[in-house]
Amino acid sequence: MSAVPETPAAPSRPTVTEREARQVAEAAREQDWRKPSFAKELFLGRFRPDLIHPHPLPADEDVRRGEEFLAKLRDFCETRVDGALIEREARIPDEVINGLKELGALGMKIDIKYGGLGLTQVYYNKALALVGSASPAIGALLSAHQSIGVPQPLKIFGTREQKETFLPRCARTDISAFLLTEPDVGSDPARLATTAVPEGDDYVLDGVKLWTTNGVVADLLVVMARVPRSEGHRGGITAFVVEADSEGVTVENRNAFMGLRGLENGVTRFHRVRVPASHRIGEEGQGLKIALTTLNTGRLSLPAMCVGAGKWCLKIAREWSAEREQWGKPVALHEAVGSKIAFIAATTFALEAVVDLSSQMADEDRNDIRIEAALAKLYGSEMAWLMADELVQIRGGRGFETADSLRARGERAVPAEQMLRDLRINRIFEGSTEIMHLLIAREAVDAHLSVAGDLIDPDKSLGDKARAGASAGAFYARWLPRLVAGPGQLPGSYGEFKHGIDLSLHLRYVERTSRKLARSTFYAMSRWQGRMETKQGFLGRIVDIGAELFAMSAACVRAELLRSRGDHGREAYQLADAFCHQARLRVEELFGRLWSNTDDLDRKVVKNVLGGSYTWLEDGVIDPSDDGPWIADATPGPSTRENARRPIR
């Protein structure tokens, strides 16, 4: 065998300015809106219930296949999954993973013609909620494999040959992982350092990837790497399918976390790994676009598991609060505890409504759901964490005690503290809450930036600004008058949502508040113009208001669906009504904090903290952490560590 030519040394980590980083992210965005979006319209002050009501429904055949699989999966989880064992041993047993393979769980979203089950997004999410309730680590494994791993990007961007080669493997035998994050690169991919240097018919990969969920046990990897620009190569961040057992691929560490102890997450090093050009997904430079497009629906898997968590929290809260007595009556009947139970019940109903509605819209493909999916991820991860926290509080000392300890002293082994730990990562996974705020805000203000982009761009000429000003003036002359009045001010609007309990008043509130939200966004654009993107506190509150309005809408639509089908309709109306009243209080608080907050003062304090002005405040404690580097060295080169990869066979 001939010697492998030396690969040129990888360039140092790219140094980029803030503006350049934004340009990279902006170029990866899907620029056009070819389909309607309920959430986008909501942020623009246009409440469009016709886009979500009547609630879309799956086809009968999809329901049949989905329910058949759920029955098999439930039996498997009840008889073969020991969540407590996975928690204790911090590992999913091989026989469980192999059982999931035999069941077809690896191929839930893969088309039948490639050996998958071909489930809809709705039933895929129901399956994740079910299996995630048995073991969140299993839910994470299946989700990472199908939502962001090899199957989803190939489904959208893969060639026929790639689909025929890889999808049958992913459907039955091979676990996949998605590798984007690096030790010094998180949500700023412009600084991506892993390289893929063209060499003949191959690319040669060098670099280090961090937090590779499924990476320890994966057979196939989706890897994002930077292709240098050269003759015949446009270059840019590019996606590749990589065989995990390729020479030069080393899993250097299996990471451990406060929750999801069975998660097979690691650090993966690539040293002169040869990848055939035929394994490139899409064109060079399309990697980030592929990642973002994949996440448009892939993000729905996480809130689906949050729905499962909410259902479990409600079950435990109900059973425990009826059993436990204080001062002569069950603790549930004490208002301080009862309000927490009401919050869990109402929020679980609304969160399921958000996920099911978004998923069904994804299946029908009539609407653009990029904002809806992002809102579902943001809202689900935040609300599930709050519900689990409330459950721990309801359980008191038993909520803080581990399930093993409870069992050892003769009580029911309720893993409430584990649920809290396991859910915490969801506020970071697949885009942290802070990043999700910015991502959604960018889409929410897209219409404004489209007409005023040149006007607020400091690099544009006076002539460009003048033309942008004229265009913006024409847009706002048409748009602003529509924000003055609407159906939300008419008492009879949305009367079809009034059946004993009146949900129409909540939808009228959503319509009025949607216009108020749009006006607030316009005022902020007028006030801050080009500095708008730096007002992250303001933008985060705008997004949170939109999330509450979306959840209120989904809850009302779901309640009416259940009523029309004779399926717990009265109870669904009660839950929707309770949720909407709770959400309205949160919305009003957020509006108050749009303009009355401590954002400016906080910035001054942060500047002083970083400048060392308050180091005296740190006196009197001992720092138990060691003196290692904050960020591990990720210099390209051969691995010096033993390979921790553990393929499941």
VOROGU-213387 format. One record per residue (C-alpha): residue number from 1; residue in three letters; x, y, z. Coordinates in steps of 0.02 Angstrom, whole numbers. Example, Ala and Ser with C-alpha at 12.3 -4.5 7.8 and 13.67 -1.06 7.14 Angstrom:
! VOROGU-213387
   num   residu       px       py       pz
     1      ALA      615     -225      390
     2      SER      684      -53      357
END
This chain:
! VOROGU-213387
   num   residu       px       py       pz
     1      MET        0        0        0
     2      SER       69      168      -49
     3      ALA      108      295       85
     4      VAL      -26      423      123
     5      PRO       32      596       68
     6      GLU       56      720      208
     7      THR      -95      829      235
     8      PRO      -54     1015      244
     9      ALA      -51     1078      421
    10      ALA     -221     1138      477
    11      PRO     -234     1326      489
    12      SER     -250     1404      660
    13      ARG     -422     1435      728
    14      PRO     -507     1570      623
    15      THR     -506     1743      701
    16      VAL     -668     1830      661
    17      THR     -748     1993      710
    18      GLU     -921     2006      783
    19      ARG     -985     2072      618
    20      GLU     -906     1928      520
    21      ALA     -981     1802      639
    22      ARG    -1153     1876      612
    23      GLN    -1128     1871      424
    24      VAL    -1088     1685      431
    25      ALA    -1243     1650      534
    26      GLU    -1350     1760      421
    27      ALA    -1288     1671      264
    28      ALA    -1342     1505      339
    29      ARG    -1519     1566      372
    30      GLU    -1659     1515      258
    31      GLN    -1694     1685      183
    32      ASP    -1862     1659      100
    33      TRP    -2034     1626      171
    34      ARG    -2117     1521       37
    35      LYS    -2253     1456      153
    36      PRO    -2360     1542      284
    37      SER    -2305     1542      465
    38      PHE    -2427     1564      608
    39      ALA    -2291     1620      729
    40      LYS    -2211     1741      606
    41      GLU    -2380     1822      578
    42      LEU    -2407     1829      766
    43      PHE    -2247     1929      792
    44      LEU    -2301     2047      653
    45      GLY    -2465     2084      741
    46      ARG    -2571     1974      629
    47      PHE    -2664     1839      725
    48      ARG    -2705     1703      597
    49      PRO    -2810     1566      680
    50      ASP    -2854     1502      507
    51      LEU    -2677     1432      496
    52      ILE    -2702     1318      647
    53      HIS    -2891     1295      666
    54      PRO    -2973     1176      637
    55      HIS    -2830     1078      715
    56      PRO    -2743      975      579
    57      LEU    -2757      786      601
    58      PRO    -2652      638      545
    59      ALA    -2713      517      413
    60      ASP    -2799      357      473
    61      GLU    -2658      246      408
    62      ASP    -2528      352      498
    63      VAL    -2629      334      658
    64      ARG    -2642      146      639
    65      ARG    -2457      119      610
    66      GLY    -2411      244      745
    67      GLU    -2524      166      878
    68      GLU    -2463       -9      836
    69      PHE    -2283       44      863
    70      LEU    -2323      138     1024
    71      ALA    -2403      -20     1095
    72      LYS    -2247     -121     1056
    73      LEU    -2134       15     1125
    74      ARG    -2234       28     1286
    75      ASP    -2221     -159     1313
    76      PHE    -2034     -152     1281
    77      CYS    -2009       -8     1403
    78      GLU    -2113      -91     1538
    79      THR    -2029     -261     1524
    80      ARG    -1851     -229     1466
    81      VAL    -1799      -55     1520
    82      ASP    -1737      -27     1698
    83      GLY    -1717      161     1714
    84      ALA    -1647      145     1891
    85      LEU    -1511       26     1829
    86      ILE    -1462      147     1690
    87      GLU    -1451      287     1818
    88      ARG    -1344      183     1938
    89      GLU    -1225      113     1808
    90      ALA    -1224      269     1698
    91      ARG    -1245      161     1543
    92      ILE    -1384       92     1437
    93      PRO    -1359      -98     1430
    94      ASP    -1310     -165     1260
    95      GLU    -1457     -285     1262
    96      VAL    -1577     -139     1281
    97      ILE    -1502      -47     1132
    98      ASN    -1504     -206     1029
    99      GLY    -1685     -233     1079
   100      LEU    -1727      -58     1017
   101      LYS    -1641     -100      853
   102      GLU    -1746     -257      834
   103      LEU    -1902     -157      872
   104      GLY    -1858      -36      732
   105      ALA    -1842      112      850
   106      LEU    -1685      174      760
   107      GLY    -1787      196      603
   108      MET    -1945      279      667
   109      LYS    -1926      428      549
   110      ILE    -1844      335      406
   111      ASP    -1949      294      254
   112      ILE    -2016      117      239
   113      LYS    -1926       92       73
   114      TYR    -1760      107      166
   115      GLY    -1812      -15      302
   116      GLY    -1880      113      424
   117      LEU    -2050      127      507
   118      GLY    -2099      286      416
   119      LEU    -2186      362      567
   120      THR    -2252      540      560
   121      GLN    -2174      678      663
   122      VAL    -2325      668      779
   123      TYR    -2299      484      819
   124      TYR    -2110      498      824
   125      ASN    -2132      629      959
   126      LYS    -2258      523     1054
   127      ALA    -2133      380     1050
   128      LEU    -1994      491     1118
   129      ALA    -2108      554     1258
   130      LEU    -2148      373     1303
   131      VAL    -1971      303     1299
   132      GLY    -1900      460     1378
   133      SER    -2014      435     1528
   134      ALA    -1940      261     1552
   135      SER    -1763      325     1531
   136      PRO    -1716      501     1475
   137      ALA    -1548      433     1419
   138      ILE    -1633      317     1294
   139      GLY    -1740      461     1233
   140      ALA    -1584      564     1204
   141      LEU    -1498      422     1111
   142      LEU    -1644      395      992
   143      SER    -1672      581      967
   144      ALA    -1490      623      931
   145      HIS    -1483      478      807
   146      GLN    -1639      526      708
   147      SER    -1672      711      738
   148      ILE    -1498      780      705
   149      GLY    -1394      627      661
   150      VAL    -1368      552      488
   151      PRO    -1550      511      441
   152      GLN    -1625      686      447
   153      PRO    -1495      784      344
   154      LEU    -1489      644      216
   155      LYS    -1678      643      205
   156      ILE    -1675      827      154
   157      PHE    -1508      851       67
   158      GLY    -1439      677       28
   159      THR    -1415      605     -145
   160      ARG    -1507      448     -199
   161      GLU    -1346      348     -181
   162      GLN    -1315      415       -5
   163      LYS    -1491      373       49
   164      GLU    -1479      197      -21
   165      THR    -1310      172       62
   166      PHE    -1337      242      235
   167      LEU    -1523      248      277
   168      PRO    -1549       58      283
   169      ARG    -1404       47      404
   170      CYS    -1473      188      512
   171      ALA    -1645      109      512
   172      ARG    -1593      -56      590
   173      THR    -1413      -73      646
   174      ASP    -1307       85      648
   175      ILE    -1315      225      776
   176      SER    -1272      400      715
   177      ALA    -1211      561      795
   178      PHE    -1198      745      747
   179      LEU    -1030      832      774
   180      LEU    -1026     1022      766
   181      THR     -969     1091      935
   182      GLU     -784     1108      972
   183      PRO     -692     1146     1136
   184      ASP     -685     1331     1094
   185      VAL     -834     1342      976
   186      GLY    -1015     1332     1031
   187      SER    -1150     1439      952
   188      ASP    -1023     1539      850
   189      PRO     -983     1422      704
   190      ALA     -887     1557      611
   191      ARG     -738     1505      719
   192      LEU     -750     1321      674
   193      ALA     -574     1249      670
   194      THR     -597     1070      609
   195      THR     -537     1064      429
   196      ALA     -576      954      279
   197      VAL     -437      977      152
   198      PRO     -475      913      -25
   199      GLU     -351      782      -83
   200      GLY     -390      688     -243
   201      ASP     -560      608     -229
   202      ASP     -559      626      -40
   203      TYR     -562      755       97
   204      VAL     -441      740      243
   205      LEU     -515      788      411
   206      ASP     -418      859      558
   207      GLY     -489      929      719
   208      VAL     -575      896      885
   209      LYS     -761      890      922
   210      LEU     -838      909     1095
   211      TRP    -1002      847     1172
   212      THR    -1034      721     1035
   213      THR    -1199      645     1092
   214      ASN    -1199      461     1038
   215      GLY    -1018      487      983
   216      VAL     -953      351     1100
   217      VAL    -1062      215     1025
   218      ALA    -1095      286      851
   219      ASP    -1062      193      690
   220      LEU    -1092      344      578
   221      LEU    -1056      528      608
   222      VAL    -1115      689      531
   223      VAL     -963      803      544
   224      MET     -956      989      511
   225      ALA     -785     1045      448
   226      ARG     -711     1195      360
   227      VAL     -652     1166      181
   228      PRO     -518     1293      133
   229      ARG     -553     1392      -24
   230      SER     -444     1337     -170
   231      GLU     -452     1314     -358
   232      GLY     -608     1212     -395
   233      HIS     -668     1222     -215
   234      ARG     -782     1360     -152
   235      GLY     -740     1308       25
   236      GLY     -834     1349      184
   237      ILE     -914     1247      323
   238      THR     -967     1081      249
   239      ALA    -1058      925      310
   240      PHE     -990      749      290
   241      VAL    -1046      573      333
   242      VAL     -898      489      418
   243      GLU     -878      306      465
   244      ALA     -842      307      652
   245      ASP     -717      165      637
   246      SER     -612      257      507
   247      GLU     -425      262      537
   248      GLY     -382      420      632
   249      VAL     -548      437      725
   250      THR     -524      425      913
   251      VAL     -652      447     1052
   252      GLU     -536      522     1181
   253      ASN     -658      536     1326
   254      ARG     -832      483     1378
   255      ASN     -903      637     1464
   256      ALA    -1005      630     1625
   257      PHE    -1141      753     1674
   258      MET    -1253      802     1818
   259      GLY    -1400      720     1729
   260      LEU    -1431      598     1587
   261      ARG    -1301      484     1663
   262      GLY    -1327      353     1528
   263      LEU    -1286      477     1390
   264      GLU    -1149      414     1272
   265      ASN    -1069      584     1246
   266      GLY     -885      610     1212
   267      VAL     -737      702     1139
   268      THR     -689      645      964
   269      ARG     -524      683      878
   270      PHE     -496      672      690
   271      HIS     -318      653      629
   272      ARG     -294      640      442
   273      VAL     -458      549      421
   274      ARG     -494      515      239
   275      VAL     -675      540      188
   276      PRO     -733      505        8
   277      ALA     -804      656      -82
   278      SER     -959      551     -111
   279      HIS     -992      563       76
   280      ARG    -1008      751       72
   281      ILE    -1187      807      108
   282      GLY    -1239      947       -8
   283      GLU    -1114     1069      -79
   284      GLU     -961     1144        1
   285      GLY    -1010     1289      112
   286      GLN    -1186     1224      144
   287      GLY    -1147     1143      311
   288      LEU    -1227     1271      425
   289      LYS    -1380     1286      315
   290      ILE    -1399     1097      321
   291      ALA    -1382     1100      511
   292      LEU    -1511     1239      533
   293      THR    -1634     1161      410
   294      THR    -1616      993      497
   295      LEU    -1657     1076      662
   296      ASN    -1816     1156      594
   297      THR    -1909      996      637
   298      GLY    -1770      909      734
   299      ARG    -1796     1030      878
   300      LEU    -1970      959      908
   301      SER    -1899      799      984
   302      LEU    -1837      888     1139
   303      PRO    -2001      972     1188
   304      ALA    -2087      806     1151
   305      MET    -1986      727     1291
   306      CYS    -2026      879     1399
   307      VAL    -2211      837     1373
   308      GLY    -2175      662     1439
   309      ALA    -2087      738     1589
   310      GLY    -2236      851     1624
   311      LYS    -2357      704     1618
   312      TRP    -2250      607     1742
   313      CYS    -2234      759     1857
   314      LEU    -2423      776     1856
   315      LYS    -2449      592     1897
   316      ILE    -2329      596     2045
   317      ALA    -2394      763     2108
   318      ARG    -2574      698     2103
   319      GLU    -2538      533     2189
   320      TRP    -2422      603     2322
   321      SER    -2525      758     2362
   322      ALA    -2680      653     2390
   323      GLU    -2587      533     2504
   324      ARG    -2483      655     2607
   325      GLU    -2580      745     2744
   326      GLN    -2535      902     2840
   327      TRP    -2643      989     2970
   328      GLY    -2789      872     2945
   329      LYS    -2805      869     2756
   330      PRO    -2711      814     2599
   331      VAL    -2573      937     2553
   332      ALA    -2654      960     2382
   333      LEU    -2796     1052     2468
   334      HIS    -2677     1180     2542
   335      GLU    -2673     1327     2421
   336      ALA    -2483     1343     2423
   337      VAL    -2467     1166     2356
   338      GLY    -2626     1167     2252
   339      SER    -2565     1314     2147
   340      LYS    -2410     1214     2100
   341      ILE    -2516     1064     2048
   342      ALA    -2628     1177     1944
   343      PHE    -2475     1250     1859
   344      ILE    -2408     1077     1817
   345      ALA    -2576     1016     1749
   346      ALA    -2614     1170     1645
   347      THR    -2437     1185     1577
   348      THR    -2427     1002     1529
   349      PHE    -2588     1021     1431
   350      ALA    -2525     1176     1341
   351      LEU    -2353     1104     1305
   352      GLU    -2429      948     1229
   353      ALA    -2541     1061     1125
   354      VAL    -2390     1159     1062
   355      VAL    -2292     1003     1016
   356      ASP    -2436      910      935
   357      LEU    -2491     1061      834
   358      SER    -2314     1101      775
   359      SER    -2283      917      733
   360      GLN    -2442      898      634
   361      MET    -2403     1056      537
   362      ALA    -2231      984      501
   363      ASP    -2311      824      435
   364      GLU    -2432      917      323
   365      ASP    -2293     1031      260
   366      ARG    -2417     1170      224
   367      ASN    -2336     1295      341
   368      ASP    -2159     1352      376
   369      ILE    -2133     1299      556
   370      ARG    -1955     1357      588
   371      ILE    -2016     1483      719
   372      GLU    -2147     1366      791
   373      ALA    -2019     1227      816
   374      ALA    -1896     1348      895
   375      LEU    -2031     1416     1011
   376      ALA    -2080     1239     1058
   377      LYS    -1900     1199     1103
   378      LEU    -1877     1359     1202
   379      TYR    -2044     1351     1292
   380      GLY    -2039     1164     1323
   381      SER    -1865     1163     1399
   382      GLU    -1902     1310     1514
   383      MET    -2074     1254     1571
   384      ALA    -2025     1072     1597
   385      TRP    -1884     1127     1710
   386      LEU    -2005     1233     1811
   387      MET    -2130     1089     1825
   388      ALA    -1995      969     1887
   389      ASP    -1935     1099     2011
   390      GLU    -2112     1120     2077
   391      LEU    -2129      931     2093
   392      VAL    -1971      923     2199
   393      GLN    -2044     1061     2309
   394      ILE    -2211      971     2324
   395      ARG    -2120      813     2378
   396      GLY    -2019      911     2506
   397      GLY    -1870      817     2578
   398      ARG    -1921      663     2479
   399      GLY    -1904      765     2320
   400      PHE    -1721      799     2362
   401      GLU    -1688      618     2411
   402      THR    -1632      494     2280
   403      ALA    -1743      352     2223
   404      ASP    -1618      222     2284
   405      SER    -1618      300     2458
   406      LEU    -1807      304     2463
   407      ARG    -1814      121     2412
   408      ALA    -1683       73     2541
   409      ARG    -1787      139     2683
   410      GLY    -1949       62     2622
   411      GLU    -2035      201     2523
   412      ARG    -2086      215     2341
   413      ALA    -1931      251     2237
   414      VAL    -1985      412     2151
   415      PRO    -1840      488     2052
   416      ALA    -1897      669     2064
   417      GLU    -1722      738     2093
   418      GLN    -1659      639     1944
   419      MET    -1795      713     1835
   420      LEU    -1739      887     1885
   421      ARG    -1557      845     1844
   422      ASP    -1601      761     1680
   423      LEU    -1710      905     1620
   424      ARG    -1581     1039     1658
   425      ILE    -1482     1005     1499
   426      ASN    -1632     1043     1389
   427      ARG    -1606     1228     1421
   428      ILE    -1435     1208     1339
   429      PHE    -1456     1065     1212
   430      GLU    -1484     1109     1028
   431      GLY    -1468     1295     1061
   432      SER    -1467     1369     1235
   433      THR    -1614     1474     1294
   434      GLU    -1510     1631     1264
   435      ILE    -1465     1578     1087
   436      MET    -1644     1526     1051
   437      HIS    -1702     1699     1104
   438      LEU    -1584     1778      977
   439      LEU    -1625     1653      839
   440      ILE    -1812     1676      858
   441      ALA    -1795     1864      877
   442      ARG    -1698     1871      713
   443      GLU    -1840     1783      624
   444      ALA    -1972     1887      714
   445      VAL    -1896     2052      656
   446      ASP    -1855     1988      482
   447      ALA    -1989     2095      400
   448      HIS    -1917     2251      483
   449      LEU    -1738     2211      433
   450      SER    -1793     2171      256
   451      VAL    -1860     2346      230
   452      ALA    -1741     2442      344
   453      GLY    -1582     2340      328
   454      ASP    -1484     2467      226
   455      LEU    -1556     2609      330
   456      ILE    -1477     2545      490
   457      ASP    -1319     2472      412
   458      PRO    -1174     2588      458
   459      ASP    -1074     2534      304
   460      LYS    -1205     2589      178
   461      SER    -1193     2750       79
   462      LEU    -1310     2897       99
   463      GLY    -1391     2852      -66
   464      ASP    -1424     2674       -6
   465      LYS    -1496     2741      155
   466      ALA    -1609     2861       63
   467      ARG    -1680     2721      -45
   468      ALA    -1702     2611      109
   469      GLY    -1789     2752      198
   470      ALA    -1915     2770       58
   471      SER    -1946     2583       55
   472      ALA    -1966     2575      243
   473      GLY    -2085     2723      242
   474      ALA    -2197     2638      116
   475      PHE    -2197     2474      215
   476      TYR    -2238     2555      382
   477      ALA    -2371     2667      304
   478      ARG    -2465     2508      257
   479      TRP    -2421     2404      410
   480      LEU    -2439     2520      559
   481      PRO    -2623     2568      534
   482      ARG    -2668     2382      540
   483      LEU    -2601     2373      718
   484      VAL    -2730     2496      786
   485      ALA    -2886     2388      785
   486      GLY    -2936     2208      756
   487      PRO    -3056     2066      799
   488      GLY    -2988     2058      975
   489      GLN    -3088     2214     1016
   490      LEU    -3254     2139      960
   491      PRO    -3345     2041     1097
   492      GLY    -3417     1912      977
   493      SER    -3252     1863      894
   494      TYR    -3199     1680      899
   495      GLY    -3369     1629      967
   496      GLU    -3342     1448      912
   497      PHE    -3227     1432     1063
   498      LYS    -3366     1466     1188
   499      HIS    -3442     1306     1259
   500      GLY    -3486     1325     1442
   501      ILE    -3312     1393     1475
   502      ASP    -3271     1541     1365
   503      LEU    -3102     1522     1278
   504      SER    -3145     1655     1150
   505      LEU    -3096     1792     1272
   506      HIS    -2919     1719     1277
   507      LEU    -2906     1717     1088
   508      ARG    -2965     1897     1083
   509      TYR    -2827     1935     1208
   510      VAL    -2700     1847     1095
   511      GLU    -2757     1951      946
   512      ARG    -2746     2116     1041
   513      THR    -2582     2071     1122
   514      SER    -2507     2015      956
   515      ARG    -2535     2191      889
   516      LYS    -2464     2266     1048
   517      LEU    -2311     2155     1030
   518      ALA    -2285     2212      851
   519      ARG    -2302     2394      902
   520      SER    -2174     2369     1040
   521      THR    -2052     2292      917
   522      PHE    -2076     2439      799
   523      TYR    -2047     2565      938
   524      ALA    -1887     2475      984
   525      MET    -1828     2473      802
   526      SER    -1861     2660      792
   527      ARG    -1771     2693      954
   528      TRP    -1617     2584      937
   529      GLN    -1607     2553      748
   530      GLY    -1441     2467      713
   531      ARG    -1411     2437      898
   532      MET    -1569     2333      911
   533      GLU    -1473     2170      897
   534      THR    -1372     2215     1052
   535      LYS    -1529     2233     1159
   536      GLN    -1536     2050     1203
   537      GLY    -1638     2074     1361
   538      PHE    -1774     2165     1264
   539      LEU    -1772     2039     1122
   540      GLY    -1782     1894     1244
   541      ARG    -1939     1966     1323
   542      ILE    -2017     1996     1152
   543      VAL    -1987     1813     1110
   544      ASP    -2054     1752     1277
   545      ILE    -2214     1851     1250
   546      GLY    -2232     1772     1078
   547      ALA    -2203     1599     1153
   548      GLU    -2343     1625     1280
   549      LEU    -2462     1687     1145
   550      PHE    -2422     1537     1035
   551      ALA    -2450     1418     1181
   552      MET    -2617     1502     1223
   553      SER    -2673     1484     1042
   554      ALA    -2620     1302     1034
   555      ALA    -2705     1262     1199
   556      CYS    -2871     1337     1144
   557      VAL    -2866     1250      975
   558      ARG    -2825     1083     1056
   559      ALA    -2965     1103     1183
   560      GLU    -3090     1135     1045
   561      LEU    -3026      984      947
   562      LEU    -3050      871     1098
   563      ARG    -3224      944     1130
   564      SER    -3277      918      950
   565      ARG    -3221      736      960
   566      GLY    -3303      703     1127
   567      ASP    -3134      666     1203
   568      HIS    -3126      746     1376
   569      GLY    -3184      909     1300
   570      ARG    -3252      987     1460
   571      GLU    -3092      948     1555
   572      ALA    -2985     1009     1410
   573      TYR    -3079     1175     1411
   574      GLN    -3046     1189     1598
   575      LEU    -2860     1159     1576
   576      ALA    -2847     1279     1429
   577      ASP    -2940     1413     1526
   578      ALA    -2826     1392     1678
   579      PHE    -2670     1394     1570
   580      CYS    -2722     1551     1476
   581      HIS    -2758     1645     1637
   582      GLN    -2588     1594     1704
   583      ALA    -2502     1641     1540
   584      ARG    -2586     1811     1535
   585      LEU    -2510     1857     1703
   586      ARG    -2337     1810     1636
   587      VAL    -2366     1909     1476
   588      GLU    -2415     2067     1570
   589      GLU    -2261     2053     1679
   590      LEU    -2151     2034     1524
   591      PHE    -2229     2187     1443
   592      GLY    -2192     2287     1599
   593      ARG    -2011     2232     1594
   594      LEU    -1990     2282     1411
   595      TRP    -1967     2463     1461
   596      SER    -1943     2454     1649
   597      ASN    -1793     2344     1688
   598      THR    -1615     2344     1751
   599      ASP    -1531     2306     1585
   600      ASP    -1424     2465     1580
   601      LEU    -1375     2448     1762
   602      ASP    -1334     2265     1739
   603      ARG    -1215     2308     1596
   604      LYS    -1121     2428     1710
   605      VAL    -1107     2297     1846
   606      VAL    -1044     2167     1722
   607      LYS     -913     2287     1657
   608      ASN     -852     2315     1835
   609      VAL     -853     2129     1874
   610      LEU     -744     2093     1724
   611      GLY     -634     2242     1767
   612      GLY     -599     2171     1939
   613      SER     -689     2306     2038
   614      TYR     -780     2182     2148
   615      THR     -647     2049     2180
   616      TRP     -656     2094     2365
   617      LEU     -830     2019     2364
   618      GLU     -753     1849     2327
   619      ASP     -652     1846     2488
   620      GLY     -691     1717     2621
   621      VAL     -716     1562     2515
   622      ILE     -611     1418     2449
   623      ASP     -621     1372     2264
   624      PRO     -627     1180     2255
   625      SER     -592     1175     2067
   626      ASP     -416     1136     2009
   627      ASP     -300     1247     1910
   628      GLY     -322     1165     1740
   629      PRO     -356     1265     1581
   630      TRP     -531     1334     1556
   631      ILE     -535     1262     1380
   632      ALA     -445     1102     1334
   633      ASP     -310     1107     1201
   634      ALA     -383     1059     1032
   635      THR     -227     1074      925
   636      PRO     -242      958      775
   637      GLY     -132      805      778
   638      PRO     -129      620      819
   639      SER     -218      562      975
   640      THR     -118      513     1127
   641      ARG     -268      438     1216
   642      GLU     -341      263     1214
   643      ASN     -494      251     1103
   644      ALA     -649      250     1213
   645      ARG     -766      207     1071
   646      ARG     -888       67     1117
   647      PRO     -986        4      967
   648      ILE    -1145      -91     1008
   649      ARG    -1148     -263      929
END
